[in-house]
Amino acid sequence: MKTPQLLLLLVTILVHVASAFPSDRRGKEKYASWDDVNVVAHGLLQLGQGLKEHVDKTKAQMRDVNAKFKAFNGSVVELERVQQEQREALRTEKEESERRAAELAQEVKVKVEEVQKHTDDIQSRMERLEGLLTNTETFSFFFRFQRLVAAQSRRIDQLVEKIKQQQDKLEKQSLHLQALVKSHRRRDEETALRGETEPIHDREGLAKDCHELFVRGQRLSGVYTIQPESSHPFDVLCEMTSDGAWTIIQKRHDGSQNFNQKWDEYKNGFGSLNGEFWLGLEKIHSLSKQGPSYQFHLDGEEQKFALHLQKASPSLLQEKMAAGIPFSTSDRDNDLAADTNCAAMHSGGWWFSGCGESNLNGRYPRRKHQTRRQSKSMFWLSMEGQRSSLRTSVLKIAPKSHQ
């Protein structure tokens, strides 16, 4: 209520109070009645002042609430703008990549047609020359020309083969691009459902494996930080090639690292990524569970990190691993041998079906020519059933499109 309205109310009350007192000539009673009026008026003034202060305080609070609502609306508008920019950038990148792919495919098609036309022209000329062959000199010329044409045909075949290789590489890059676009779209949808948004400076985030780093443009082999789906970030050694990248999960070459470790060490990993190391069963499990992009699958610790391989050959070892072989160490005997702890017998940890197939984590041979009787060293059973001692080993994984 505004101040003039309070004053008008006060005057009205005073008039009514004055009219309520009887008219009397006695001065004492008259003055006593006006004192009462003053008391009432003073109380009403205090009430009006209190109401005014309350109204002012309420107005200040309303202004603060309105300011906060404006700031919130601005944040919502900015969030929508950032998301729109991200969607436009991804759409532009996809359209540009598809345009380049279409242009390259058209160029390849034109070159193939030109080569085919040139070949047809040469064949036509040869047919005309054959009709003109009437003497020995002409025959000699024809044979020389035929050799020349054969050499030219070989060069044409080589060119066609190179064109086919370029087409294969183009198709692989197209598949990688489609997978990356799907990954971005799925991540944006999940973020939108959670009501969150990513910082602009970290739009891509960490790659899920070494091959995704290659797709993003990395070409140097070395140690990188990755983050598989539903996993914490960790460092890996990446081997970059001309066609893609491999994620290294085990490397041995000089015996500097002791591989005769217990279950927890094999679970978490040990060694140096710049030397000899075992990446760790938990990390390998997080890599393998990212969909059907790899030709193997590693179960979690609840299933004893059992290894499942796709059947690539009819060997007995492949058949066993296709069904799943648990991992074993000297303190966790999970092998398929009934009366023997293969990890304790051979040293190290491995997926032992029996004790005689393979063990790439055995003891490193200190001499170049160790005999087969030294069963604790590294060894592998070949397809022919021959057991070979080893001094180096590298285990690496990559998506099917790169293998």
Phi, psi and omega in degrees: 000134184283162184296314179302321179295323178295318180295318178299319178297321181296315181297317181300317179297319181296319180298315180295322179294320180294322181287342181281338181277140181287150180280121184221141180282347183284122185294325184295314181294324180295314180292324179296323179294321179292331175296318177299321179296320180297319180299315180296318180297318179298319178297318180295322177298317178297319178298317179296319179296320178296319179297320179297315180297321179296320179296317180298318180295319180296320178298317179298318179296320179297320177297321179294319178296317179298320179297319179294321177298320178296318178297319178296316178300321177297320178296318179298316180297318179295320178298315179297323179294317180297315179297321179295319178297319179296316179296320179294319180297317180294320179295320178296317179298318180295315181296321179295318179295318179295323179294317179296320179296319180294320179296317180294320178297322178294320178297318179298318179299317180296319180295318179297319179295321178295318179297317180296320179296319179296319178296317178297322179295317179296318179298321179295320178294321178298319180296323178291323180293324179299326178288341181264358183287112182230347181217177184295319181297320179294321177300316180299317178297320181297317180295319177297318179294324179296319177297321179297318179295321179297318178296319178296321179296321178297318178296323178294318178299319177298320178296317178298320179296318177297322179297318178298319178298319177296322178296319179298315179297321178297318179296320178297315179297324178296318178296318178298319180296317179298319179296320180293319179297318178297320179297316178296317182295317180296320180294320178296319180295317179296321178295320180295322179295326179279352181074026182245172174215153181272149174297145183295325183287351181231047187294319182277323182075190181282146177287155182273343173198181184293326183293326176292328173298320177298317180297327179282353175119356178288134181231359181258130175290146180161192182269128179228159174262127179235170177213094176299165181299135178058041181216161174280154177295148173204162182272144177221162174263122182252134175251109182271136175238184181288338184252346184175206183215149178247143173260117184277129179247346176204141179210129178220136180204345182219357178078015181286341181247133177279120181263004177275074186247168181270182184301312184297323179293318178291331178291315186267340181099155179204168180093189182242133179294342177267002178222236176265143183196163168236121188298321181121134184296323179297318181289320177297321178299317180294329177288318187285338185270013180273045178089185185275034182277345179248159181269023176209167176216137178244122178291169177280184184295332179299327177260021175063032179052046180294138182261129177241120178250145171288143183290109178254350180203161183275018183289157180296322180296318178297320180296320180292317181290331177296328179278343177105113178245125180289159179275144183230145170227175183297333179260002175222091184277093180248010185287173182270358177285137188285314190244010186226140171269098186298323181295321178291326181285319185263345184079148178083188178235145184194170174272086184271118169277312168229195183258010186236000185278303185196159173194097180275358178249020178286186182293140181285130181290127181277341177246149184293332185236071175281148179278164181290346181289338179280085192286347183277354182277171178295137177203163180215138179265119184285175179298330180276002180087010179270135182265124184244129173281144185235155174241345177223149175204144176222123174254124182218152184230153178204159176299159182302326184295342180260343185278000000 
